[in-house]
């Protein structure tokens, strides 16, 4: 499974933005057919996305399709299922397990009709409402094709509309739904849940603070909306040299302790037991995945 430290949203009908993609260091791109594309441009956006995906390296491109009740979803899926180099689909506004089950059935039908293995098209499920948050675990557990779950709580976005709350990063207003979505994803055995966008592209310090908070909460990547956010996301979600060194020392100390028939020791004055050794190994596994993905 890949790790997506930075997934850049790209309005799929904007050639000026699409033309820049080959020069950007984002782990992946999300060609957006939904909120950033007006109804009369949906068809054009599909064609432009197909052309762009063909020019990019394999396994870097996702397509965010339109919502289930939009009237555009089926055509979106029909256009892209089986597209070479496509990672899969980002599914917006997933409020219930029935939503994801319906998309799963459509994808399975298209896969079979095109000679593809049923379930072979990955999806990322976005949680954007109070209903979605409360149903998040059942949504994320509904289909084996779900590669990740995403908390979509950008400033003044759909989550704010649903809650009627004001947005803040470190304040209490949105923290519960942010953490609840993450916990639901981990409970559903999603290894690398994704955080949502930070909408103020001019607030670079705010983006860094929010992304550092995101990593502390346990997220391993996020969506971004501007090229200027990519490098900071990649840096923050990548363990530092000091963290990697400490993890190696924890593993070495724990293994040495086991030779002495004990399962606890200390490193830098901190207790190390089975749980701490697992945490260190998880960090080293994360580093390995990042290196393999890039």
URPE-V864232 format. One record per pair of residues at least 12 apart in sequence whose C-alpha atoms are under 10 Angstrom apart, sorted by sequence separation. I is the first residue (numbers start at 1). J is the second residue. D is the distance in Angstrom with one decimal. If there is no record, write none. Layout:
BEGIN
I & J & D
I & J & D
END
This chain:
BEGIN
33 & 45 & 6.4
49 & 61 & 9.4
64 & 76 & 9.0
65 & 77 & 7.4
77 & 89 & 8.4
91 & 103 & 8.6
107 & 119 & 7.7
108 & 120 & 8.6
127 & 139 & 9.1
137 & 149 & 9.6
155 & 167 & 5.4
156 & 168 & 9.8
181 & 193 & 8.8
182 & 194 & 8.1
198 & 210 & 7.7
221 & 233 & 7.3
222 & 234 & 9.5
253 & 265 & 7.0
254 & 266 & 8.5
264 & 276 & 9.5
8 & 21 & 9.3
18 & 31 & 8.9
32 & 45 & 8.3
33 & 46 & 7.1
49 & 62 & 9.7
50 & 63 & 9.6
63 & 76 & 8.9
76 & 89 & 9.7
105 & 118 & 9.7
107 & 120 & 9.1
108 & 121 & 8.6
126 & 139 & 9.7
127 & 140 & 9.7
136 & 149 & 8.7
154 & 167 & 7.8
155 & 168 & 7.5
160 & 173 & 9.6
181 & 194 & 9.7
182 & 195 & 8.3
197 & 210 & 9.9
198 & 211 & 8.6
220 & 233 & 9.6
221 & 234 & 8.0
253 & 266 & 7.6
254 & 267 & 9.2
264 & 277 & 9.6
31 & 45 & 8.6
32 & 46 & 9.2
49 & 63 & 8.1
63 & 77 & 9.4
104 & 118 & 9.6
105 & 119 & 9.5
107 & 121 & 7.5
125 & 139 & 8.0
126 & 140 & 9.6
136 & 150 & 9.9
153 & 167 & 8.3
154 & 168 & 9.3
155 & 169 & 8.9
160 & 174 & 8.4
163 & 177 & 9.6
181 & 195 & 9.3
197 & 211 & 9.7
220 & 234 & 9.8
253 & 267 & 7.2
263 & 277 & 9.8
31 & 46 & 8.9
65 & 80 & 9.7
104 & 119 & 7.9
107 & 122 & 9.8
125 & 140 & 7.2
136 & 151 & 9.7
153 & 168 & 9.8
154 & 169 & 9.4
159 & 174 & 8.9
196 & 211 & 9.9
221 & 236 & 9.0
222 & 237 & 9.0
250 & 265 & 9.1
252 & 267 & 9.9
257 & 272 & 9.6
8 & 24 & 9.5
33 & 49 & 8.8
124 & 140 & 9.1
153 & 169 & 9.7
179 & 195 & 10.0
195 & 211 & 8.7
220 & 236 & 9.3
221 & 237 & 6.3
250 & 266 & 8.3
251 & 267 & 9.9
257 & 273 & 9.3
8 & 25 & 9.8
31 & 48 & 9.4
32 & 49 & 8.7
46 & 63 & 9.2
63 & 80 & 8.3
104 & 121 & 9.4
178 & 195 & 8.1
207 & 224 & 9.8
220 & 237 & 5.8
221 & 238 & 9.3
250 & 267 & 6.4
7 & 25 & 10.0
8 & 26 & 6.5
12 & 30 & 8.6
13 & 31 & 8.9
31 & 49 & 6.4
73 & 91 & 9.6
104 & 122 & 9.9
133 & 151 & 8.6
159 & 177 & 8.9
178 & 196 & 9.2
196 & 214 & 9.4
211 & 229 & 9.9
215 & 233 & 9.7
219 & 237 & 8.3
220 & 238 & 8.5
249 & 267 & 7.4
250 & 268 & 9.4
254 & 272 & 6.9
6 & 25 & 8.7
7 & 26 & 6.2
8 & 27 & 8.2
9 & 28 & 9.0
10 & 29 & 6.9
11 & 30 & 8.5
12 & 31 & 5.1
13 & 32 & 8.5
30 & 49 & 9.7
31 & 50 & 9.4
46 & 65 & 9.6
104 & 123 & 9.1
132 & 151 & 9.8
155 & 174 & 9.8
195 & 214 & 7.0
218 & 237 & 9.8
249 & 268 & 9.5
253 & 272 & 8.1
254 & 273 & 7.0
6 & 26 & 5.3
7 & 27 & 6.1
8 & 28 & 6.4
9 & 29 & 6.1
10 & 30 & 5.9
11 & 31 & 6.1
12 & 32 & 5.2
13 & 33 & 8.2
103 & 123 & 9.6
123 & 143 & 9.3
154 & 174 & 9.8
194 & 214 & 9.2
195 & 215 & 9.1
212 & 232 & 9.6
247 & 267 & 9.9
250 & 270 & 9.8
253 & 273 & 9.7
254 & 274 & 7.9
5 & 26 & 7.9
6 & 27 & 5.3
7 & 28 & 4.8
8 & 29 & 4.7
9 & 30 & 4.7
10 & 31 & 5.0
11 & 32 & 5.0
12 & 33 & 5.9
31 & 52 & 9.2
122 & 143 & 9.7
123 & 144 & 9.4
124 & 145 & 8.6
125 & 146 & 6.9
153 & 174 & 7.7
208 & 229 & 8.6
211 & 232 & 8.3
212 & 233 & 8.8
215 & 236 & 7.5
216 & 237 & 9.7
246 & 267 & 8.4
250 & 271 & 9.7
251 & 272 & 9.0
4 & 26 & 8.6
5 & 27 & 6.3
6 & 28 & 6.5
7 & 29 & 5.2
8 & 30 & 5.8
9 & 31 & 6.2
10 & 32 & 5.7
11 & 33 & 7.0
12 & 34 & 8.9
14 & 36 & 9.7
31 & 53 & 8.9
122 & 144 & 8.5
123 & 145 & 6.0
124 & 146 & 5.7
125 & 147 & 8.3
126 & 148 & 8.9
127 & 149 & 7.6
128 & 150 & 8.8
129 & 151 & 9.6
153 & 175 & 9.7
195 & 217 & 9.8
207 & 229 & 7.5
211 & 233 & 6.7
214 & 236 & 9.4
215 & 237 & 6.4
246 & 268 & 8.9
250 & 272 & 7.0
251 & 273 & 9.9
254 & 276 & 8.9
255 & 277 & 9.0
4 & 27 & 5.7
5 & 28 & 8.5
6 & 29 & 8.3
7 & 30 & 6.4
8 & 31 & 8.4
9 & 32 & 6.4
10 & 33 & 9.0
11 & 34 & 8.5
13 & 36 & 8.8
14 & 37 & 9.1
62 & 85 & 9.3
63 & 86 & 8.0
68 & 91 & 8.7
100 & 123 & 9.6
122 & 145 & 4.8
123 & 146 & 4.9
124 & 147 & 5.7
125 & 148 & 6.6
126 & 149 & 6.1
127 & 150 & 6.1
128 & 151 & 7.0
129 & 152 & 8.6
195 & 218 & 9.5
196 & 219 & 9.9
201 & 224 & 9.2
211 & 234 & 10.0
212 & 235 & 10.0
213 & 236 & 9.9
214 & 237 & 8.9
215 & 238 & 9.5
250 & 273 & 9.2
251 & 274 & 9.8
254 & 277 & 6.6
3 & 27 & 8.1
4 & 28 & 6.8
8 & 32 & 9.7
11 & 35 & 8.7
12 & 36 & 8.1
13 & 37 & 6.9
29 & 53 & 9.4
42 & 66 & 9.4
61 & 85 & 7.1
62 & 86 & 6.1
63 & 87 & 8.3
64 & 88 & 8.8
65 & 89 & 6.7
66 & 90 & 9.2
67 & 91 & 7.1
68 & 92 & 8.4
69 & 93 & 9.8
119 & 143 & 8.6
120 & 144 & 9.4
121 & 145 & 6.6
122 & 146 & 5.8
123 & 147 & 5.8
124 & 148 & 4.9
125 & 149 & 4.9
126 & 150 & 4.7
127 & 151 & 5.4
128 & 152 & 5.3
129 & 153 & 8.8
153 & 177 & 8.4
194 & 218 & 9.4
195 & 219 & 6.2
198 & 222 & 9.2
201 & 225 & 7.6
202 & 226 & 9.7
204 & 228 & 8.3
208 & 232 & 6.6
211 & 235 & 10.0
212 & 236 & 6.4
253 & 277 & 9.0
2 & 27 & 9.4
3 & 28 & 9.7
4 & 29 & 9.7
11 & 36 & 5.6
12 & 37 & 7.2
13 & 38 & 9.4
59 & 84 & 9.1
60 & 85 & 7.6
61 & 86 & 5.4
62 & 87 & 5.4
63 & 88 & 6.6
64 & 89 & 5.7
65 & 90 & 6.4
66 & 91 & 7.5
67 & 92 & 5.7
68 & 93 & 8.1
100 & 125 & 7.9
119 & 144 & 7.3
120 & 145 & 6.9
121 & 146 & 9.0
122 & 147 & 5.9
123 & 148 & 7.2
124 & 149 & 5.6
125 & 150 & 6.0
126 & 151 & 6.2
127 & 152 & 5.7
128 & 153 & 6.6
152 & 177 & 9.7
153 & 178 & 7.3
193 & 218 & 8.1
194 & 219 & 5.8
195 & 220 & 7.9
196 & 221 & 8.8
197 & 222 & 6.8
198 & 223 & 8.3
199 & 224 & 8.3
200 & 225 & 9.2
201 & 226 & 6.6
204 & 229 & 7.6
207 & 232 & 8.3
208 & 233 & 7.7
211 & 236 & 7.0
212 & 237 & 8.0
251 & 276 & 8.8
252 & 277 & 9.2
10 & 36 & 8.6
11 & 37 & 6.6
58 & 84 & 7.8
59 & 85 & 5.5
60 & 86 & 7.3
61 & 87 & 5.6
62 & 88 & 5.3
63 & 89 & 4.9
64 & 90 & 4.4
65 & 91 & 6.1
66 & 92 & 6.9
67 & 93 & 6.3
68 & 94 & 8.5
77 & 103 & 9.1
81 & 107 & 7.5
119 & 145 & 5.7
121 & 147 & 9.6
122 & 148 & 8.9
123 & 149 & 8.8
124 & 150 & 6.9
125 & 151 & 8.8
126 & 152 & 6.2
127 & 153 & 8.3
128 & 154 & 9.3
133 & 159 & 9.4
151 & 177 & 8.2
152 & 178 & 8.4
192 & 218 & 8.6
193 & 219 & 5.6
194 & 220 & 6.4
195 & 221 & 6.2
196 & 222 & 5.5
197 & 223 & 5.2
198 & 224 & 6.9
199 & 225 & 7.3
200 & 226 & 9.6
201 & 227 & 9.3
202 & 228 & 9.0
203 & 229 & 9.9
207 & 233 & 8.7
211 & 237 & 8.0
250 & 276 & 7.7
251 & 277 & 5.7
9 & 36 & 9.5
29 & 56 & 9.8
58 & 85 & 4.3
59 & 86 & 6.0
60 & 87 & 6.5
61 & 88 & 7.6
62 & 89 & 5.5
63 & 90 & 5.9
64 & 91 & 6.1
65 & 92 & 7.2
66 & 93 & 9.0
67 & 94 & 8.2
81 & 108 & 9.8
118 & 145 & 9.5
119 & 146 & 9.4
125 & 152 & 9.7
126 & 153 & 9.8
132 & 159 & 9.4
151 & 178 & 6.2
192 & 219 & 6.7
193 & 220 & 6.5
194 & 221 & 5.2
195 & 222 & 4.3
196 & 223 & 5.2
197 & 224 & 5.2
198 & 225 & 7.7
199 & 226 & 9.1
201 & 228 & 7.6
202 & 229 & 9.7
205 & 232 & 10.0
208 & 235 & 9.8
209 & 236 & 9.8
250 & 277 & 6.3
251 & 278 & 8.5
13 & 41 & 7.0
57 & 85 & 7.2
58 & 86 & 6.9
59 & 87 & 5.0
60 & 88 & 9.6
61 & 89 & 9.1
62 & 90 & 6.7
63 & 91 & 8.7
64 & 92 & 7.2
78 & 106 & 9.1
82 & 110 & 8.8
129 & 157 & 9.7
130 & 158 & 9.7
131 & 159 & 9.9
150 & 178 & 9.6
151 & 179 & 8.8
191 & 219 & 9.5
192 & 220 & 5.6
193 & 221 & 7.3
194 & 222 & 4.9
195 & 223 & 6.5
196 & 224 & 7.5
197 & 225 & 6.7
198 & 226 & 9.6
201 & 229 & 7.6
204 & 232 & 8.9
208 & 236 & 7.9
249 & 277 & 9.8
250 & 278 & 9.6
251 & 279 & 9.6
12 & 41 & 9.2
13 & 42 & 8.0
28 & 57 & 9.8
34 & 63 & 9.5
35 & 64 & 9.4
37 & 66 & 9.8
43 & 72 & 9.5
46 & 75 & 9.4
50 & 79 & 8.6
54 & 83 & 8.7
56 & 85 & 7.9
57 & 86 & 9.6
58 & 87 & 7.9
59 & 88 & 8.8
74 & 103 & 8.9
77 & 106 & 8.0
78 & 107 & 8.6
81 & 110 & 6.9
82 & 111 & 7.4
128 & 157 & 8.2
129 & 158 & 6.6
130 & 159 & 7.1
151 & 180 & 9.1
152 & 181 & 9.3
169 & 198 & 8.9
191 & 220 & 8.9
192 & 221 & 7.5
193 & 222 & 8.5
194 & 223 & 7.3
195 & 224 & 9.4
196 & 225 & 9.8
197 & 226 & 9.7
247 & 276 & 9.2
248 & 277 & 9.5
250 & 279 & 9.4
251 & 280 & 6.7
12 & 42 & 8.6
13 & 43 & 9.1
14 & 44 & 9.9
15 & 45 & 9.6
18 & 48 & 8.7
22 & 52 & 9.7
29 & 59 & 9.6
30 & 60 & 8.6
31 & 61 & 7.3
32 & 62 & 8.6
33 & 63 & 7.2
34 & 64 & 6.6
35 & 65 & 9.5
42 & 72 & 8.1
46 & 76 & 7.3
50 & 80 & 7.7
53 & 83 & 8.7
54 & 84 & 7.2
55 & 85 & 9.2
56 & 86 & 9.7
69 & 99 & 9.8
73 & 103 & 8.8
77 & 107 & 7.2
80 & 110 & 9.9
81 & 111 & 7.0
95 & 125 & 9.7
128 & 158 & 5.7
129 & 159 & 4.8
130 & 160 & 9.2
132 & 162 & 9.9
151 & 181 & 5.9
247 & 277 & 8.0
250 & 280 & 6.6
251 & 281 & 7.1
13 & 44 & 6.5
14 & 45 & 8.1
18 & 49 & 8.5
21 & 52 & 8.9
28 & 59 & 7.9
29 & 60 & 6.1
30 & 61 & 6.0
31 & 62 & 6.1
32 & 63 & 6.0
33 & 64 & 5.8
34 & 65 & 5.9
35 & 66 & 7.9
39 & 70 & 9.7
49 & 80 & 9.4
53 & 84 & 8.2
54 & 85 & 6.9
68 & 99 & 7.2
94 & 125 & 6.5
95 & 126 & 8.8
96 & 127 & 9.6
127 & 158 & 9.5
128 & 159 & 4.8
129 & 160 & 8.0
130 & 161 & 9.5
131 & 162 & 8.5
150 & 181 & 7.7
151 & 182 & 7.1
198 & 229 & 9.0
247 & 278 & 9.7
249 & 280 & 8.9
250 & 281 & 8.8
12 & 44 & 8.4
13 & 45 & 4.3
27 & 59 & 9.5
28 & 60 & 4.4
29 & 61 & 5.0
30 & 62 & 4.6
31 & 63 & 4.7
32 & 64 & 4.9
33 & 65 & 5.5
34 & 66 & 4.7
35 & 67 & 9.5
43 & 75 & 9.0
47 & 79 & 8.7
53 & 85 & 6.7
54 & 86 & 8.7
67 & 99 & 9.4
68 & 100 & 9.2
74 & 106 & 7.7
78 & 110 & 7.0
82 & 114 & 7.5
88 & 120 & 9.1
89 & 121 & 7.7
90 & 122 & 8.8
91 & 123 & 6.8
92 & 124 & 8.7
93 & 125 & 8.1
94 & 126 & 5.9
95 & 127 & 6.9
127 & 159 & 8.2
128 & 160 & 8.6
129 & 161 & 8.0
130 & 162 & 6.0
131 & 163 & 9.7
149 & 181 & 8.1
150 & 182 & 8.0
186 & 218 & 9.4
197 & 229 & 9.9
247 & 279 & 8.1
248 & 280 & 7.3
12 & 45 & 4.8
13 & 46 & 7.9
15 & 48 & 7.8
19 & 52 & 8.2
22 & 55 & 8.4
27 & 60 & 6.7
28 & 61 & 5.8
29 & 62 & 6.0
30 & 63 & 5.3
31 & 64 & 6.0
32 & 65 & 6.9
33 & 66 & 6.2
34 & 67 & 7.4
39 & 72 & 8.8
42 & 75 & 9.8
43 & 76 & 8.8
46 & 79 & 7.3
47 & 80 & 9.8
50 & 83 & 7.8
53 & 86 & 7.0
73 & 106 & 9.7
74 & 107 & 9.3
77 & 110 & 8.1
78 & 111 & 9.7
81 & 114 & 8.4
82 & 115 & 9.2
88 & 121 & 5.6
89 & 122 & 6.6
90 & 123 & 5.6
91 & 124 & 6.0
92 & 125 & 6.6
93 & 126 & 5.9
94 & 127 & 5.6
95 & 128 & 7.7
128 & 161 & 9.3
129 & 162 & 5.3
130 & 163 & 6.2
149 & 182 & 8.0
186 & 219 & 9.9
247 & 280 & 4.5
248 & 281 & 8.2
251 & 284 & 9.9
11 & 45 & 8.0
12 & 46 & 7.1
13 & 47 & 8.7
14 & 48 & 8.5
15 & 49 & 9.6
18 & 52 & 7.0
21 & 55 & 9.8
22 & 56 & 6.6
26 & 60 & 8.7
27 & 61 & 9.3
28 & 62 & 7.5
29 & 63 & 8.2
30 & 64 & 6.2
31 & 65 & 8.6
32 & 66 & 8.6
33 & 67 & 9.8
42 & 76 & 8.8
46 & 80 & 8.3
50 & 84 & 9.3
53 & 87 & 10.0
68 & 102 & 8.5
82 & 116 & 7.5
87 & 121 & 7.5
88 & 122 & 4.9
89 & 123 & 4.7
90 & 124 & 4.7
91 & 125 & 5.0
92 & 126 & 5.0
93 & 127 & 5.9
94 & 128 & 7.1
95 & 129 & 6.9
128 & 162 & 7.9
129 & 163 & 7.2
130 & 164 & 10.0
151 & 185 & 9.4
183 & 217 & 9.6
246 & 280 & 8.0
247 & 281 & 6.9
12 & 47 & 8.8
13 & 48 & 6.3
14 & 49 & 9.7
18 & 53 & 9.7
21 & 56 & 8.1
22 & 57 & 8.5
29 & 64 & 9.9
30 & 65 & 9.8
50 & 85 & 9.9
68 & 103 & 7.9
81 & 116 & 9.2
86 & 121 & 9.0
87 & 122 & 6.8
88 & 123 & 5.5
89 & 124 & 6.4
90 & 125 & 6.1
91 & 126 & 5.9
92 & 127 & 7.2
93 & 128 & 5.4
94 & 129 & 8.3
95 & 130 & 8.2
96 & 131 & 7.4
97 & 132 & 9.2
128 & 163 & 9.9
149 & 184 & 8.9
150 & 185 & 8.3
179 & 214 & 9.5
182 & 217 & 8.2
183 & 218 & 9.1
245 & 280 & 9.9
247 & 282 & 9.0
248 & 283 & 9.6
12 & 48 & 6.5
13 & 49 & 7.6
34 & 70 & 9.2
43 & 79 & 9.7
50 & 86 & 9.1
67 & 103 & 9.9
86 & 122 & 9.6
87 & 123 & 8.4
88 & 124 & 7.9
89 & 125 & 8.7
90 & 126 & 7.2
91 & 127 & 9.1
92 & 128 & 7.5
93 & 129 & 7.2
95 & 131 & 5.6
96 & 132 & 6.2
149 & 185 & 6.0
178 & 214 & 9.3
182 & 218 & 7.7
244 & 280 & 8.3
247 & 283 & 7.1
248 & 284 & 7.9
12 & 49 & 5.7
15 & 52 & 9.2
94 & 131 & 8.9
95 & 132 & 3.9
96 & 133 & 9.3
148 & 185 & 7.7
149 & 186 & 9.1
169 & 206 & 8.7
182 & 219 & 7.3
243 & 280 & 8.9
244 & 281 & 9.8
247 & 284 & 7.0
11 & 49 & 9.3
12 & 50 & 9.5
34 & 72 & 9.1
82 & 120 & 9.4
93 & 131 & 9.9
94 & 132 & 6.1
95 & 133 & 7.7
96 & 134 & 8.9
97 & 135 & 7.4
100 & 138 & 9.7
101 & 139 & 8.6
104 & 142 & 9.1
107 & 145 & 10.0
148 & 186 & 9.7
169 & 207 & 9.5
179 & 217 & 7.3
10 & 49 & 9.5
33 & 72 & 9.3
34 & 73 & 9.5
81 & 120 & 9.9
82 & 121 & 8.0
93 & 132 & 7.6
94 & 133 & 9.3
95 & 134 & 8.7
96 & 135 & 5.9
97 & 136 & 8.4
100 & 139 & 6.6
104 & 143 & 7.1
149 & 188 & 9.5
170 & 209 & 8.9
178 & 217 & 9.1
179 & 218 & 9.1
244 & 283 & 7.4
245 & 284 & 9.6
12 & 52 & 9.1
33 & 73 & 9.6
81 & 121 & 7.5
95 & 135 & 6.8
96 & 136 & 7.6
97 & 137 & 9.0
98 & 138 & 9.6
99 & 139 & 8.1
100 & 140 & 8.5
103 & 143 & 9.8
104 & 144 & 9.4
148 & 188 & 9.9
157 & 197 & 9.8
169 & 209 & 8.7
170 & 210 & 7.4
179 & 219 & 9.6
243 & 283 & 8.3
244 & 284 & 6.7
94 & 135 & 9.1
95 & 136 & 7.8
96 & 137 & 9.6
97 & 138 & 5.9
98 & 139 & 8.1
100 & 141 & 9.7
101 & 142 & 6.7
104 & 145 & 8.0
140 & 181 & 9.7
148 & 189 & 9.5
149 & 190 & 7.2
154 & 195 & 9.5
155 & 196 & 9.9
169 & 210 & 6.2
243 & 284 & 9.3
34 & 76 & 10.0
94 & 136 & 8.5
96 & 138 & 7.5
97 & 139 & 4.5
100 & 142 & 7.0
101 & 143 & 7.2
104 & 146 & 9.5
148 & 190 & 5.9
149 & 191 & 9.5
150 & 192 & 9.6
151 & 193 & 8.1
152 & 194 & 8.8
153 & 195 & 8.2
154 & 196 & 6.2
155 & 197 & 8.2
157 & 199 & 9.2
168 & 210 & 9.7
169 & 211 & 9.6
33 & 76 & 8.1
96 & 139 & 5.8
97 & 140 & 8.0
99 & 142 & 9.7
100 & 143 & 7.5
133 & 176 & 9.6
134 & 177 & 8.8
137 & 180 & 9.3
141 & 184 & 9.2
147 & 190 & 7.1
148 & 191 & 7.6
149 & 192 & 8.1
150 & 193 & 6.1
151 & 194 & 6.5
152 & 195 & 6.9
153 & 196 & 5.9
154 & 197 & 5.2
155 & 198 & 7.0
156 & 199 & 8.8
170 & 213 & 7.7
244 & 287 & 8.2
95 & 139 & 7.7
96 & 140 & 9.6
97 & 141 & 8.3
98 & 142 & 8.6
133 & 177 & 6.4
136 & 180 & 8.2
137 & 181 & 8.0
140 & 184 & 7.6
141 & 185 & 8.4
146 & 190 & 8.3
147 & 191 & 8.6
148 & 192 & 6.4
149 & 193 & 5.3
150 & 194 & 4.6
151 & 195 & 5.2
152 & 196 & 4.6
153 & 197 & 7.1
154 & 198 & 5.7
155 & 199 & 5.9
169 & 213 & 8.5
170 & 214 & 9.7
239 & 283 & 7.4
94 & 139 & 7.5
97 & 142 & 6.1
132 & 177 & 9.7
133 & 178 & 8.6
136 & 181 & 6.2
137 & 182 & 9.5
139 & 184 & 9.1
140 & 185 & 6.2
147 & 192 & 8.5
148 & 193 & 5.5
149 & 194 & 6.1
150 & 195 & 5.7
151 & 196 & 5.4
152 & 197 & 7.0
153 & 198 & 8.5
154 & 199 & 6.0
155 & 200 & 8.2
169 & 214 & 9.4
238 & 283 & 9.6
239 & 284 & 8.7
94 & 140 & 9.6
96 & 142 & 9.5
97 & 143 & 9.0
100 & 146 & 9.2
133 & 179 & 9.7
134 & 180 & 8.1
135 & 181 & 9.2
136 & 182 & 9.0
137 & 183 & 8.3
138 & 184 & 8.3
139 & 185 & 9.1
140 & 186 & 9.2
141 & 187 & 8.8
142 & 188 & 9.1
147 & 193 & 8.9
148 & 194 & 6.8
149 & 195 & 8.6
150 & 196 & 6.5
151 & 197 & 9.0
152 & 198 & 9.9
153 & 199 & 9.7
154 & 200 & 9.3
130 & 177 & 7.8
133 & 180 & 6.8
134 & 181 & 8.4
136 & 183 & 9.1
137 & 184 & 4.5
138 & 185 & 9.4
140 & 187 & 8.9
141 & 188 & 5.3
239 & 286 & 8.3
240 & 287 & 9.6
129 & 177 & 9.1
133 & 181 & 5.8
136 & 184 & 5.7
137 & 185 & 6.2
140 & 188 & 5.9
141 & 189 & 8.1
238 & 286 & 8.4
239 & 287 & 6.9
128 & 177 & 9.6
132 & 181 & 8.7
133 & 182 & 9.6
135 & 184 & 8.6
136 & 185 & 7.2
137 & 186 & 8.6
138 & 187 & 9.8
139 & 188 & 8.9
140 & 189 & 8.6
141 & 190 & 8.8
237 & 286 & 9.9
238 & 287 & 7.2
127 & 177 & 9.6
134 & 184 & 9.0
137 & 187 & 6.8
138 & 188 & 7.9
140 & 190 & 7.8
237 & 287 & 10.0
12 & 63 & 8.8
127 & 178 & 9.7
133 & 184 & 8.4
136 & 187 & 9.8
137 & 188 & 5.9
239 & 290 & 9.7
12 & 64 & 9.4
136 & 188 & 9.0
137 & 189 & 9.6
238 & 290 & 7.6
7 & 60 & 8.9
8 & 61 & 9.6
9 & 62 & 9.3
10 & 63 & 9.4
11 & 64 & 9.8
128 & 181 & 9.8
237 & 290 & 9.6
238 & 291 & 9.9
7 & 61 & 9.0
8 & 62 & 9.7
9 & 63 & 9.3
10 & 64 & 9.6
127 & 181 & 7.4
7 & 62 & 8.9
9 & 64 & 8.8
91 & 146 & 10.0
126 & 181 & 9.7
4 & 60 & 9.4
90 & 146 & 9.7
234 & 290 & 9.8
2 & 59 & 9.2
30 & 87 & 9.8
34 & 91 & 9.7
35 & 92 & 9.6
88 & 145 & 9.5
89 & 146 & 9.6
90 & 147 & 9.9
2 & 60 & 10.0
29 & 87 & 9.8
30 & 88 & 9.6
31 & 89 & 9.4
32 & 90 & 8.9
34 & 92 & 8.3
88 & 146 & 9.8
89 & 147 & 9.9
90 & 148 & 9.4
91 & 149 & 9.7
92 & 150 & 9.4
28 & 87 & 9.3
30 & 89 & 8.6
31 & 90 & 9.2
64 & 123 & 9.5
88 & 147 & 9.2
90 & 149 & 9.4
91 & 150 & 9.6
93 & 152 & 9.0
30 & 90 & 7.7
62 & 122 & 9.5
63 & 123 & 9.4
64 & 124 & 9.0
90 & 150 & 9.2
92 & 152 & 8.9
62 & 123 & 8.8
63 & 124 & 9.9
64 & 125 & 10.0
62 & 124 & 9.1
64 & 126 & 9.8
93 & 158 & 8.6
93 & 159 & 9.6
220 & 286 & 9.0
126 & 194 & 9.2
128 & 196 & 9.8
151 & 219 & 9.7
124 & 193 & 9.4
125 & 194 & 9.8
126 & 195 & 9.8
127 & 196 & 9.6
150 & 219 & 9.5
154 & 223 & 10.0
124 & 194 & 9.0
126 & 196 & 9.0
152 & 222 & 9.6
150 & 221 & 9.6
151 & 222 & 9.0
152 & 223 & 8.9
150 & 222 & 8.1
151 & 223 & 9.7
150 & 223 & 8.8
192 & 286 & 9.6
4 & 148 & 9.6
2 & 147 & 9.0
3 & 148 & 9.7
1 & 147 & 8.0
1 & 148 & 9.9
5 & 192 & 9.4
7 & 194 & 9.3
3 & 191 & 9.1
4 & 192 & 8.1
6 & 194 & 9.2
9 & 197 & 9.1
3 & 192 & 6.8
4 & 193 & 9.2
5 & 194 & 8.3
6 & 195 & 9.8
7 & 196 & 9.7
8 & 197 & 9.4
1 & 191 & 8.8
2 & 192 & 8.8
3 & 193 & 9.4
4 & 194 & 7.9
5 & 195 & 9.6
7 & 197 & 9.6
1 & 192 & 9.1
3 & 194 & 9.5
30 & 223 & 8.6
27 & 221 & 9.5
29 & 223 & 9.0
30 & 224 & 9.6
28 & 223 & 9.3
29 & 224 & 9.4
30 & 225 & 9.9
26 & 223 & 9.8
26 & 224 & 9.1
26 & 227 & 8.0
25 & 227 & 8.6
24 & 227 & 7.1
26 & 229 & 9.3
27 & 230 & 8.6
24 & 228 & 9.8
26 & 230 & 5.7
25 & 230 & 6.9
26 & 231 & 7.7
21 & 227 & 9.1
24 & 230 & 8.1
25 & 231 & 7.3
27 & 233 & 9.9
20 & 227 & 9.2
24 & 231 & 9.3
26 & 233 & 8.9
27 & 234 & 8.1
26 & 234 & 7.7
17 & 226 & 9.8
25 & 234 & 8.6
17 & 227 & 9.7
5 & 219 & 9.1
6 & 220 & 9.3
7 & 221 & 7.9
8 & 222 & 8.8
9 & 223 & 6.9
10 & 224 & 9.4
11 & 225 & 9.6
5 & 220 & 6.1
6 & 221 & 5.8
7 & 222 & 6.3
8 & 223 & 5.8
9 & 224 & 6.2
10 & 225 & 7.4
4 & 220 & 7.4
5 & 221 & 3.7
6 & 222 & 5.4
7 & 223 & 4.6
8 & 224 & 4.8
9 & 225 & 5.3
10 & 226 & 8.8
3 & 220 & 7.4
4 & 221 & 5.4
5 & 222 & 5.9
6 & 223 & 5.7
7 & 224 & 5.9
8 & 225 & 5.7
9 & 226 & 7.8
3 & 221 & 7.4
4 & 222 & 7.2
5 & 223 & 8.1
6 & 224 & 6.4
7 & 225 & 8.5
8 & 226 & 7.0
9 & 227 & 9.6
4 & 223 & 8.7
5 & 224 & 9.7
6 & 225 & 9.8
8 & 227 & 7.5
6 & 227 & 9.9
8 & 229 & 8.9
8 & 230 & 7.7
6 & 229 & 8.5
7 & 230 & 8.2
6 & 230 & 6.0
5 & 230 & 8.7
6 & 231 & 8.4
5 & 231 & 9.8
6 & 232 & 9.1
7 & 233 & 9.4
5 & 232 & 9.8
6 & 233 & 5.9
7 & 234 & 9.9
5 & 233 & 6.3
6 & 234 & 6.2
4 & 233 & 9.9
5 & 234 & 5.5
6 & 235 & 9.8
4 & 234 & 8.9
5 & 235 & 8.7
5 & 236 & 8.6
6 & 237 & 8.8
5 & 237 & 6.0
4 & 237 & 9.3
5 & 238 & 7.9
60 & 293 & 9.9
3 & 237 & 9.9
59 & 293 & 9.6
27 & 290 & 9.6
27 & 293 & 8.1
27 & 294 & 7.5
26 & 294 & 10.0
25 & 294 & 9.6
3 & 286 & 8.3
3 & 287 & 9.9
5 & 290 & 8.6
3 & 289 & 6.7
4 & 290 & 8.6
2 & 289 & 6.8
3 & 290 & 6.4
1 & 289 & 8.0
2 & 290 & 7.8
3 & 291 & 9.7
3 & 292 & 9.4
4 & 293 & 8.7
2 & 292 & 8.3
3 & 293 & 7.0
2 & 293 & 6.1
3 & 294 & 9.6
1 & 293 & 9.0
2 & 294 & 9.6
END
